[in-house]
Amino acid sequence: MRVELDSVGTEMVINEFVNSLYGEEGAVQLISGLHGLNLKIDKQLSEVCMEADAIIIETSSIKALTVWLNSWNN
């Protein structure tokens, strides 16, 4: 699944996706396809988005959701 986002909506869309699966208290790791960073969704998300072309969210119900952050490359 490929979702193209603008920089303003990126964090909101990712958080809505995770919340729909786990609720606000669920612990989820973000795995950067380029940098191999393991992070929870938090305030660091915007910093990671600026460094990576793509972020993959791995969950038990969905193998991988790839979010291409094209706006960060502009």
Secondary structure, 3 states (H helix, E strand, C coil): CEEECCCCCHHHHHHHHHHHHHCCCCCCEEEECCCCCEEECCCCHHHHHHHCCEEEECCCCCCCEEEECHHHHC
